[in-house]
Amino acid sequence: MMLETVCKKMSAVQLDQLKKFGDRARRFDAAFVVLDGDGSPAVVCASNGTEPDCSSMREFARSLFEAGKNGARIFASGQVIGTTLRAGAEVFGAAFLNLGGGADAKMACCAAGMLDEMTANFESTVKAQEQIEMISAELAQTYEELVLLYKMSTSMKVTESDANYLQMACDSLTDLVNVEGIAILIEKTIGNVKRPVLTAGSGLIDIDEKLANVLFDRLNEQVSMGKEALLDSEVDSKFRYSWPGRIKNIIAVPLYSNEKVAGLMVAVNRLDKPDFDSIDVKLFNSVANECAVFIENIRLFTDLKELFIGSLKALTNSIDAKDQYTRGHSERVAFISRWIAEKLGEEEPLDEQFIHRIYLAGLLHDIGKIGISEALLCKNGALSDEERNQIKSHPAIGSNILSDIKLMADIVPGVLCHHERMDGKGYPGGLKGEEIPLIGKIVMIADAFDAMTSKRVYRNAMDIQKALSEMEKGLGTQFDEKIGRLFIKHAGYELWKILQDGMVEQARAGLGAYGTSAVGALLR
C-alpha cells in the first residue's frame, strides 16, 4: 500500500544514524523500522531474527502523517511506538519501535522517550548537514568568484581591445551566475552627444537605445542616493520603475571613471533563485570595478601611444623642416611604406605586427639627418666628396640613435637599409639582393618614389608617369623586382590619388590610426 506522502529523501549519513539507533534497540529485544513517504522500508532492524510486520506499520505511518504532529505515539496496545521524522517543516518518514507482546506501560513510556530523543538528534543532524551544504555551496561560489576576478586581473593587458575584455567578463559572469542575460554599456560621444552604447553582452538580453538611456538615468539616480546598485523586482512587491514585460528582476551596477558613472553592467532575470540579493551586488560590483580599471588603463595607454607617436612625428617634422623641400616627407614615406606592405600582404602572408613596424621604419627612416647640418641639407649646387659622404652617413646615424632603444630593434633594419641597392651599389653597407631585409626593400621604394614626385632644390617634381618609368628602369638593380612591379601596378591610380589630394579626410583619419596602432604593436 502506497502512502503517497511527500517526504524528503534521507541522506546516507541520516540513514546510518538511524541504523545505529536500530542496533542499540535490538539489545533490548525491540525491532526498529523506518518507512519513507511511499511506505517502503528505508531501515529495518529485526529483533531476535524475526522480521517486523511492515504492513501494519504503514497504517500507523498514515495516521502519523495525517495528524501532522511531533512526538511519539503508542500503537497496538503499547507494542508499537511511532513518530514522524521531521526537521522543521520537512518530513523525512516515520520511525517505529516494535516492543513485542511482553511490553508493559513503563517500557512503552521509556521507548517513547527514546524515540523523541532520537528524532531530536535526527533533526539536529539534518540541520547540521544543511548548514554544511550551505557553507560548502557558499565556499564553492566564493571560490568561483575569486577565480573569475583572478582571471580578469591576469587578462588585463592594455594591448587587448576593450570590447574583447568586456565580452570575456560577460561570458565568464554568465557561466558563474544563473541569469537570463548580462550586458555592459559604456558612455561614448557620438555626434557631440554622450550616450550609453552596448559594448558587450551574453545570454538573452535586448537593450535598445531607449532602454539604455533609461538604465543609465535610473542608475545615476540610485548612485546619487548613495546606493551601490540599481535593484528592482516584482517578487515581493510591485516594480519601483516600469520595465519591458520580459523583465522579472534586474540589477545594474556602475562602472566609474574619475568618480563619475561612465558605464554600467546590467543583468536580468535571476533563474536559480527568486531575486538578486546583496551577494549579487557585491559580485557584480567587483567585476564592474575590474572592467572600469581596464577601461581607464586602456584610455591612459591610448593617451601614452598618442603622446609617443606625436613625439616621433614632431621629431621627424623638425628634421624635415630643415629643408623646405622635404616638409612632410617622413609621414608620406611612412604612409607609402605601409601601403606597399598591405598590398604585398594581399599576395603573401605578412604578419600584422610587421606592417606596423614598416610604418614606423618609414616614419623614422631619415632620423639620422638630425646629425647633418642644415646648410648641407639645403645646399643648392654640387656636393664635394666629403659632403656627399656626410649625407650618406645619415642611415648609420639613425641606426645608432635607435639601437639604444630596445623596443626599436625591429625598426632599425628599415632605417639602416633604405639606401641600399639590389646590385650592391647602395650605402651604407653595400648589401646586395637577399642580404637586404624586406623592411629595407619596402622603405627604399617608398623613399625613392616620394623623392621623385617631390620638388627638390636641384630639380622639379616628376609626374607620376615619369616617376613610375624611372622606377621600372631600376627594377632588379636599385629596387626589388617583385615588390617594385607590385608597386608600379597599383601606385598609378590608388596611391597617387591619395597623395595628390594631400591625404584627404579619410586618408588622414587612417594615417592617425596607423601611428597609434603601430606604437601599440611596438609596446607588445
N, C-alpha and C positions, 0 to 999 in steps of 0.2 A: 504494500500500500504506500503510495506516494504522499508525503506530507505537503509538498508544494509550498514550502515556506522559504522566503528569500533569506538566505544566510550567506555570510561572508566565508570564503574558503579559508580553512585553517592552514597555517604555515607548518613547515617541518619542525620548527622549534616549538610551536604550540602543541603539536601532536606528541612530540617527545615528552614535553612536560606532563601531558595527560596520561601517557603510558607509564611514566614513573609513579604517578599517583595511583594508577591501577595496580601496579606491582606492590605498593605498600598496602592497598586494600585487601589484596589476596592473603596477606599474612593474618588477617582477621576473618578469613573464610568468607569474604564478601567479593562478589563479582562486580566488575566495573565496565559500563558500556557508554560510549559516546555516539550519538546519532547526528548526522548532518541534516541539512534542510529538507532533503527529499526522503529522509527516513533510512538512509543507508548507514550501516555501521562504519564509523571512522576509527574507533578504538574499541577493542573487545579484550578484556582481561578476565578469563574464566576462573571460577573458584573450584578447587579440587578436581580439575579436569572436566567439569560439567559446563557445557556451553549455555549461557543465559538465553532466555526466551526474548528475542528482539521484537517479535511481532506485538506482544503485549506492551512493550515499552514504546512502540510507535504511537499507540493510543495515548499513553501518558505524555509523550512529547507534544502531541497535538493539543492536549489540554494545557500544557505549559505555554506553548506558543500563543494560544488563543487568550490566555489570561494576561500575558504580556507583563508579568510582574517578576521582580527579582526575589531571590531567596529560595531555599529548599522547601519542597513539598513532599508529604508522605502519601504513598500509594499502596494498594494491595494489603491493607490492614497492617501497615508497618513493615512489610517485607521489602518494599522498594522505596528508595528516597531519590527524588529527581530535582533537577534545577536547570535553568537555561544558562548557557554560556554567553555572556554579554561583555561588551566593552563600550560603555556609553550607550549610544542608540543602536549600535551594530550588534546583530545576533549571529553567533557562530554555530550554534547547535544546541543539543540537550545532553546532559550527563546524568547517569543513573548508577546508584549503588544497590545491588540486589543482596539483601542480608540473609535470605533464606527463611525457612519456616520457623526456626527457633529464636528469632529476634524478638526481644521484648521492647517496651516503650522507651526504657532508658537507653538501650542500644540504638534505637531508631533516632532518638534525640541527639545522641552523640554523633551518629552518622550524618545527620542533617548539618550539625556544626562543622564537621569535616568538609562536607560539600561546599558550605558557604565560604569557608576559609580557602578551599581550592579555587572557587570561582573568583574570589577576590585576588588571589595570586595570578590567576589566568588573565584577569583584566589588567593587572599591573604589567604583566609580561607583554600583552598586546600593546598597551600604551608605550612601553619602553621600546618595543620594536618599531612602532610608528614613528617615535621620535628619532630613533636611529636611522630609519629610512629617510625621514625628512632631512635630517642633518647630512646624511650621505648624498641626497639629491642636491642639497644646497651647496655642499662642498664640490660635487661634480660640476654644478652650474658655475660656481665661482672659479673653478679650475679652467673651464672652457672660456669664461670671460677673460681670465688672465692670459690664456693662450692667444685669444683674439687681440687683446691690447698689445701683447708682445709682438705678434705678427705685424700689427700696424706700425709699431715703433721701429721694427727692424726693416720694414719695407719703405720707410720714409726717406727715399732718395730724391734729392731735388732735381735729378735728371729724369725722373719719372713724370709723366704728364699728370696733371691734377685729375683729369677725367678717369684715367686708369686707376689711380689710387682710391678715388671716391667710389668707383664701381666695386673695387675689391672690398671696401668697407661695407657696402650694402650687401654684397653677396655673402660675406662672412657672417654678418649680423643676422641675415635671413636664415642661415644654417643653424644659428645658435638660438634665436628667438622665434617661436612659432607664431608668425603673423601672416596676414594675407599679402602685405606688400610694404616695402620701405623705399624711400626716395630721399635724395639730397638736392636742395635748391640753393644756388649761390646768387647773390645780388650782383648784377652786371649792368654796365652802362650801355644802352642800345639807343642810338639816335639821340644822344644827350639826355636820355631818361633812364634813371636807375630802376630796375625791376628784377624780381627773383626769377631765375631761369633753372629749369630742371636739368641737372648736370649728370646725375646717376640714379639708378633705380633697380630694384629686384622684386620679383613676385608680381602679384596683380595689384597695380596701383595706377590710377589715372588722374593726373593733375594737369588741368588746362591753365591757361594764363589767368583766368578769373579766380580759380581756386588758389593758385599760387600767391596772388596778391592778398587774398583773404587770409590765408595761413600766415603770411608774413606780418600783416597788420595785427592779427589776433595774438600771435606770439609776442610781438613787441608790447602789446597791451599787458600781457601776463608778466613779462620781464619787468616792465615799469612798475608793477605792483609787488616786485620782489620775489616772484615765483621762478623756480628753476626750469619749469616746462609748462607747456600747454597740454592739459589733460581734459578730455571731455568724453562722456559716455552716457548711454541711455540705460545702463544696467540697473542702478539703484534709484535713479530719478530721471527727469527729462533732461535733454541736452541743454547745456548753457548757451550754445550757439546753434545756428541752423547749418546742417551739413547735407551733402548729397545722400540720397536714400540708401546707397550701398554701404555707407559708413555706420558701424555699430559702436565702435570706440576708437579713439585716436590719441596719439601722443606726438608732440613736436618739441624739439629742443634746439637751442640756438647754437650757431657757430659764430664765435666772436672774432672781430678784428679791431684792434685799437679800442677795446672796451665797447664797441658797437656791434649790434647784430648784423652780420654780413651774409648770413645764410642760415639754413635750418635743415635738420634731419627730421623726417616725419614717417610714422608707421601707422597703419590702420588695421583694425580687426584682429585682436588677440584671439588665437584659435584654441589654445590649450587651457585657458582659464578665463573667467568672466570678464576681466578688465585689466588694463595696465595699472601697475602699482608703483610704490616708491622704489622698489628694487629695479624695476624697468627704467625709472627716471635716472637712477644713478648710472646704470649701464649705458643708456643712450647718451647721457651727458659725457661719460668717459670717452666713448667712441667719437662723439661730436668734437670734443676738445682735441683729440688726436688729429681729426680732419682739419680743424681750424689751424692748428700748429703747422700742419703740412702746407696748407694754402698760403699761410703767411711766409713760410720758408721759400715756397715757390716764388712769391712776389719779391722777396728780398733777393733771391737768386737771379730772377729776371732783371731786377734793377742793377745787380752786380754785372750781369752779362752786358747789359746796355751801356753801363759805365765803361766796361773794359773795351768793348768794340768801339765806343765813342772815343776813347783814349787812343786806340790804334788808328782810327780814321783821322783824328786830329794830328797825330804824328805824321802819317803819310801825306796828309794835306799840306802840312808845313814843309815837307820835303818837296812835294810837287810845286809848291808856291815859290820855291827858289827860282824856278824858270816859268815865266808867264805862259809858255807854250805847252807845259806839261800839267797844268792845273786839271785835276780830276782824273789823271792818267791811272793812278793806282786803283781807284774804285772801279774804273772801266775795265782794267785788266782782271781784277777780282771777279767782276760780273761775267766777263767773256770766258775766263778760265772755268768757272762753274758751269756756264752754258755748254762749253765743249765737253766737260766731264759728263754732264747729263745726257748729251747726245751720244757719247761713247757708251754710256751705261745702257742705252736702248739696244745696243748691238752685242754687248758682252757684259757679264756680271761685274758690277763695281759696287764696293761697299759704300753705304751712305756716309759713313764717317770719313771715308776717303774724299768724297765730294765736298764735304765741309772743309777738310784740310786744304783742298785745292783752292777754295775761295780765299782762305787766309794767306796761303802762299802767294796768290795773285795780289792781294792787298799789300803784303809786306815785301814784295819782290825787290823794290828799289830802296828799302830802308837803309842800305849801305851808303846811299848818296848823302846821308847826313854827315859823312866824313869827307865829302868832296866840296871844295869851295864854290860859292855861288857864282863867282866871277868865271870860273872854269866851266861850270854847267851852262852858263848863258853866253859863252864866248861866240862871237859872230866872225868866223874865219877858220882857217886850217889849224888843226891841233898839232903840236910837236909830239915827238915820240914819248917824251916824259909825261906830257899832259894826257895823251891817249892811254898810257899805262895807268895813270891815276884814275881815269874814268873806268877802265877795265877792272879796277880793284874793288868796285862797289859791291859785286856779288859776294866776294870773300869777306868784306867788312860786315855786310848784312848777316852773313852766316855766323861770324864770330859774335855779333851782338846777340843773336837769338840762341846760340848754342849754350849760353849760360842759363837759359830758361828751360827747365826740364819739360814742361808741357809743350814746348815748341819743337821738340825733337823731330816730329814727323813733318814739320813745315819747312825745316832748314833745307832739305834737298831741292825744293822748288825755288827757294831764294838763291841758292848757290849755283844752280844749273840752268837758269833761264837764258843764259847767253852761250850755252854750249851749242854745238852743231853736230848733225848726224855724221858728217865727214871728218870730224875730229879737229876742225879748224876754229872751234869756238874757244871761249875762255870762261872761267879761269883755269880749268883742269885739262882742257883739250880732250875731253871724253868723246867717245865715238860709239855710234849705234846703240846697242843694248846696254852699254855702260851708263847711258843717261837714264835716270829713273823716269817713270811715267809722269810723275808730278812735274818734273822739269820740262819734259816734252810738251806738256799741255800749256804751261805758263809761257814757254818761249813763243808758241804760236800766238797766244793772246797778246803778249807784249809786242811782238813784231806787227801784228795787224793794227793794234791801236796806234803804234808809232807811224805806220804808213799812212793811216787815214786821219792823222792829226797834223796840224801846221807846225813846222819847226822853224827855228831861226835861220836855218840854211836852205829851206825848201818849203813849198806849199804842200797842203794835204793832197794825197791821191784820192781819186774817186774809187768807188767800190770795185768797178771792173778792173781798173789798173792794179789795185791792191791785190785782188784775187789772182790776177795774171802773174804778178811778181811772186806770189806765194807758190803758185803752181810750178814756176821755174825752179823754186828752191826745194821741191819735194825730193826726198832721198839724199839731198846734200846738206841743206840747212835744217829742214823740217822732217819729222817722221812722216813717211808717205801715207800710212793708213789714217792717222789722225788728221793729217793735212787734207787729204781728199774728203774726209768726212766733214771737216770744217768748210771747205770750199763748196761742197754740195748744199749745205744748209745756210751758210752765212749771207749769201746774196740777197735773200729776202727777209727771213725771220730776224736774224741778229741785226742786220743793217737798219731795219725799220725802227727797232727799239733805240739803237744808238742815234739815229738821225732825229728821232723825236725827243732826244735829250733825256731819256729814261722817263717816259710818260708815267702818269699816276700809278697805273697798275704795276709797271716795272719797278717804280720807286718803292712801292709797298713791299714787293717781293724782295728787293735789294736790302731793305731794312731787316726783314726776317732772315735773310741769308746770314747777316752778320751775327745776330744773337744766336741763331741755330748753330752756326759754326763755332762760336765761343762755348756754347753748351756742350757740343761734341768734344771740344778740346778738354774741357774740365772733367769729362767722363774718364 
